[in-house]
Amino acid sequence: MDATRGGQPIPYVVRRSARARRVSLTVSPRDGVVVVVPVQGDPGIAAALVDSRREWILRAQRRFARESAAVPDLSDADAPGRLPERVELRAVGESWHVAYGEAGGGRGRVLVRPGRLLVVRSGSDGPDAPDSARRLLQVWLGRRARGCLEPWLARLACEMGVTVAQTSVRAQRTRWASCSSSGEISVNRSLLFLPGELVEHVLVHELCHRTEMNHSRRFWRLVESKDPATAAHRAALRGAWTYVPAWAQAQPV
């Protein structure tokens, strides 16, 4: 859809949500302009909302363009539908080659070979084979993230003197991590594609929520005491989705 009143057209997407209680608008580098409407809400209000926020949207899009230009395009398979020949996990300094073996029937799997080689066997040689291979790579990415990010978080928690009730690795679309009031920290598997200093900042941020469950000035002072480069890292994170290749990104549900 496009909102055209008052200037250049602004494309947007309307999504219905059973959890939404009111109409909301978000702008992101990856998803563009998204208007979330409650299930029983009137989707016609979306165009008016986009028009009313036009200048804010355009400013955000210009900022995203500047930030994305400052991030090197290092992704190996950035085109949707394309499978990677190499996987670069910058957070942990790993570079993996990827080969795609014959299906051979049966259950698909990813074989880890010496020399950091991944052999992906999709379990199908039909038109669904690329999608199957992509899902298998995402499962492998989740396992690798658990093996790397959970110990990393545990080490930082020990250094900071805080406890974590539970750690989980997920495929969030809009967040790098989150911390619940019960002490559970969830981290995004795609953090592995980011430079290590940005990952460390994200983990420190969530661990600081174990002391301050808010974003008050006191919280930010605590974050800055643990990461003196907080301002620079926060700015870099705004364009950091550029590091995440298309094949690894979670799809909307």
LINUR-V243667 format. One record per run of one state. SS is the DSSP state (a for helix, b for strand, c for the rest). FROM is the first residue (numbers start at 1). LEN is the number of residues. If there is no record, write none. Layout:
ss->SS from->FROM len->LEN
ss->SS from->FROM len->LEN
This chain:
ss->c from->1 len->1
ss->b from->2 len->2
ss->c from->4 len->6
ss->b from->10 len->2
ss->c from->12 len->1
ss->b from->13 len->5
ss->c from->18 len->6
ss->b from->24 len->5
ss->c from->29 len->3
ss->b from->32 len->7
ss->c from->39 len->6
ss->a from->45 len->8
ss->c from->53 len->1
ss->a from->54 len->17
ss->c from->71 len->15
ss->b from->86 len->4
ss->a from->90 len->3
ss->c from->93 len->1
ss->b from->94 len->7
ss->c from->101 len->8
ss->b from->109 len->5
ss->c from->114 len->3
ss->b from->117 len->5
ss->c from->122 len->7
ss->a from->129 len->32
ss->c from->161 len->5
ss->b from->166 len->5
ss->c from->171 len->6
ss->b from->177 len->3
ss->c from->180 len->4
ss->b from->184 len->5
ss->a from->189 len->5
ss->c from->194 len->2
ss->a from->196 len->13
ss->c from->209 len->8
ss->a from->217 len->10
ss->c from->227 len->3
ss->a from->230 len->8
ss->c from->238 len->2
ss->a from->240 len->4
ss->c from->244 len->2
ss->a from->246 len->3
ss->c from->249 len->5
